[in-house]
């Protein structure tokens, strides 16, 4: 096993690169300006060449440096997982991302599963849990379980908090009352009815700082559950500006999804295909050099999201485990769909036990074992 820490120092706008390879195959990658980051990788049996490469992506003036430190190579011994670094609470007072990271010793390397409010987060099986943008429904208790063949251990429970309320007026102006929107706090999205695509109202962004080399831009974010299609209307006025609409993590200089640079465009409909899963969609607007002229402007209107029809998975209850006198049951679900859990002792008379509305595709819940009961049966129904 090889462990090390590395970091990059470079101008904010540039993305210099550090690459770690084993026998010429890329194993680790660090991009852009960063603080120290800890890495750990398995080196296969035998003799191998380990190499670290720093790539400067631009000859623009400024400090371009890559650092490597705390290098350690060792042969691990079999052991149960043990946390050497616990996650910590995250509290946000506005639009932003959240990152939870743990370090765990143990051999073989432990497997991970993150939990939110007691439910496993599908696909979150690394040492780091990352939210590209935090929404009110993301808040609550967070923890992770690490396990290998010698045991398992649960991390400390931490909290993800958000001191910020969703402005429902933004959704109303965009004709999207069934969606939620978060705007960047530094610049205000104006609700107005002077310029619209439908004669009612729309959002307007203007008056952004003149371009001076520092990235200052307005953002508006929403979240959707794919697969599906997002459509919206936009109008742009100005000579030098950038408008982007994209899924996930993106930058001002990218050109994928919807990108309009330095052009005035009358009202036009745009479409973005949303892949399967939960995604954040960002609308981004940057003012270029004004050169003594007027402010550039962006108007947004008529935002709509249409989910694609998905075949409902087979609703079959599966016994996961028995813990402390309770049965842990799971089933494949359609996120957001309502389910009714019913119970019976004779397969004839059924009673409602509870309602379930899973947020993940794999739902897990517990039921008590009834002492003295001759039989205990459960079934699921959905709308």
N, C-alpha and C positions, 0 to 999 in steps of 0.2 A: 504494500500500500504506500502511495506517495501522497504527502500532504504539503501544502504551501499556501502562502498568501501573496496576492498581487494587486496592483493598482495602476491606473493610467492618469497622467497629468497632461491635459491638452486644452486648447481654447474651447470655450463652451459649445461653439457651433460645429466643431469638428469631431469625427469619430475615429481616432487612432485605434489600433487593434493589437491585443496580445493574444497569441495562440499557443496552446500546449498540445504537443503531438507525442505519440508513442509509435515508434517505427514509421514515422511519416504520416500517420493517420491522425487527423484532428480529433482530440478528445475534449478539450476545454477551450472556451472562447470568451474574451472580455472585450467589450466595445465601448468607446467613448470615455469621457471624464468620469472617474469613479473614486470611491474611497477604497480602503483595504477590503478585499474579499477573500474568504477562506475557501479552499478547494480540497477535495480528497478523491483520489481515483485508485482503482485496482490495477495493478501491473501483473499481467499474466506470468505464468511460470516460464522460466528460461531467461536468456540474456536479451535485453531490449535497449533501444536508444530513446532517451527522453529528451525532448527539445522544446525550448520556449523561444518564441519569435515575436519581436515587436515591429509592427508595420505602421509607418507614418503615412497617413492618407493624403496629406497636403503639405506643400512647402510654404504655406502662409506663415508669417512671423508669429512668434509666441513660443511658449514652453511646450515641448512635445517629449514626454518621458514615460517609459514603462518601468515598473519596479517589481522585483521578486524578492521574497523574504520568507523566513520561518520554514525552510525546506526540511522535510523529514521523510525518511524511507524506513519502513519496518515490516517485519513478518508478523501478522496478527495472530493472537491465540483465540481459540473458541471461547465465547463469552456471551452472556445475555445483554440486551440493550441497556444502556445507561446514558441519561441525558447529561451532557457537559455544558450545554447552553439552553436555557428555557426561553419560550416566547415571551414577549412583553406586551402590555396593553397598548392599544393605539386609539387615540382620541383626535378626531378631526373636527374643525369648526367651519368647514366649507368643502367645496369640491376638491377631491384629491384621491390619491391611491393609498393602499395599505399593504404592508409587507410583514409577514410573520416567519421567522426563521428559527430553526433549532439545530443543534449539533448533537449527535448521538454516537457513542462508542458501542462496539459490539461486533462479533464475528460469528457467522457470516454477516455482511452488512445488513442492517435491519430494513424491513419494508415499512412504509409509512401510510397512515390514513388520517386525514384531517377531518374534524367534526365541527359543525356549526349548530348550536342549539340542540345538541344531542343527535343530529342526523349526519351520517357520513356524506362528505362532499365528493360527488362523482369525479373521478379523474385526478383528484388532489392527493397524490401519492409520493411527493418529494419532500425534501427537508424544508422547503420554502412554500408558503401559501401566499399568493399575490392577488390583490384586487386592483385592477387597473383603474377603477373608479368605485367609490363606496356609496351605496344607496341606503336609505333607511332600513330596508329589509335585510341588509347585510349585517346590521348591528347585532350584538349579543355575545354569548359565550363562545370562545374558540379554544380548541385543544387538538392535540395530535397523539396518536398511538403508534409506537414503534415496536416491532416484533421480529424475532427470528426463531430458529428451531430451538433456542435455549430459553426463550421466555419473551414476555412483552411488558411494556411499561407505558404509562399514560403521563403526558406532560402536565404541567400546571395549567389551570384554566385561566385564560386571560379574556379581556373584553375588547371588543371593537365598538367604539362609540362615535356618534355623529351629531354635533350640535348645530343642526341645519335642517330647515323644513323645506319640503318641495313646494314651489310656487305654482299652484294650480292655474293661475291666470296665464302663465306661459303656454300651458297645454290648450287652454281655451282659445288663445289667439292663433294657435297653429291648427285649430279644428281637430285636435287629437285628445279629447277628454279622457280616453281610456289609456293614455300614456303619461309618463312622468318625465319632467325635464329639469335639469340642473344647469344653471348658468354660472360662469366664472364670476367671482365677487368683485373683481377689479373694474369691470366694465358692465354697464347696465343695458340689457335688452329692452328696448322701448316697445310697448304695445300701442299701436296707432292704427287709424283707419283711413289715412290720406292716400296710402299706396298699398294696394292689396291685389291678390290674384283672383279673389272671388267677390269683391265689393263689400266685404265685411271688416275684418281686421287682420293684422299680420304683425310679425316682429321686425324691428328695425335696429340695425347696429351701425353706428357712425361715430365720428369724433375720436377715433383712436389716435394714440400718439404718433407723431411724425417718425418715419424710419430714421434711426440714428445708429444702426448696427446692433442694437439690443432687441432681442425677441420679446415683443409685447403684443399679445393677440387675445381676442375674445373667443370663448368657447361656449358651446351649448351641447349638453350630452343627454342622451336617452338610452334606455336599455330595452332590448327585445329578445324574445326566445325563438331561435330558428329551428327548422328552416322556414323561410318566408321571403317577402319582398317589401322593402321600405321605399315609399315614393314621397316626394316633396316638391314644392314649387320654390324657386329662388330667382331674385333679380339683383343685379350688381351694377353699380354706377361708379365710375372712376377710371383713372388711367393706369395707376400702379398699385396693385393690391393682389392678395392671394385668398381664394376661398377654397376650402376643402371640406368634404364629408367622407368619413371613413369608419371602418370597423376596427375595434381593438386599439392597440398601441400604434400610433403613427406620428409623423413629424411634419413640420411646415414645408420641408423641401421634398417630401415624397410626392409621387405623381400617380399613385394607384387610386382606385375607386373614383370619386368625383373630385376633379381638380380644375379650377379656372384661374388662370394667371393673367393679370394686366389686360383684362378685356371687360368692357361694359356689355352686359347681357340682359335683354328684357326678360319678362317672366317666362320661365321654362321649367318643364317637369323633368326631374331626375329620378333614377331608380337605382337601388342597391340590392343585390341578391345577398341574403343573409344565410349563412350555412347553419347546420344543425348546432344546437347549444345556445347558451346564454351569452349575449354580446352587448358591448357598449358601442353606441354610434355617436361620433363626435362631429359637430359642425364647427369649423374653425375659420376665423377671418383675421387677416393681417393687413395693416395699412403700410403701403410702400412709401417712398419719398414723395412728399407733397409738392416740392419745388415751387412753393409759393402759391399753389393752387388750392382747390377745394378738397374737403374730406371725401374719401371714398365711402360708399354705403352698400350695405347688404340688407335685403329683405327676405324673410322666410315665411312660408305659408303652406297650408294644406298638406301637413305631414300625415301620412297614413301607413300603417303596417298591416300586411295581410299574411297570416301564417299559412304555410302549405299544409295540405291535408296529410296527416300521418296515420298509418294503420295502427290501431290500438294494440299494444302488446298483450299477450295472453296473461290474464289476471289470475295468477296461480300463487297461492300462499306457500312459502317454503320455510320450514323450521331451520333457523340459523344456529341457535345454541340454547342451552338451558343454564341460566345464571341466577343464583340466589333465589331459587324457587319461582323464577319467572321464565316464560318462554319468549325467546327473541324470534320474531317472525319477520320475513321480508317478502317483497313482491316487486315486479317490474311495473312501473307506473308511467303515466303521461303527466309530466310536471304541470301543476296548476289544476288538474282535473280532480273533482270531488269524488270520494269513495265512501261507502258505508260499510263498516265492519259489523257483522252480525254474529251472535253466538247461540249455541244450542247444546243441550245435554242429551238429546235423543234423536236428532236429525229430523224432527217433525216440527217442534215449536221453536221458532227463531225470534230473538230479541235484538234490538239495536244496541250495540256495545258503544260505538263512538263513530264520529265522522273524521275522515282523514283527507288532507289536501297536500300531498307531498310537493316539495319544491325541486326534488331530484328524481332522476329516472329510476333509481333504485331506492325504494322506501323501506325503512326498518322501524319496527315498533315492538313493544313488549306487552305481554298479557300475563296475569297471575295464574298460577296453577291452583285450581280449586281443590282443597283438601276434601277427601271423602267422596268426590263426584265419580260416578260410574263412567262417565264419558264427558269429553269437553271438545266441542267442535266449533270452528270459525269459518266464515265465508265472506267474500267481498262482493259488493255490488257497486256499479258506477253509473253515472248519468248517461 
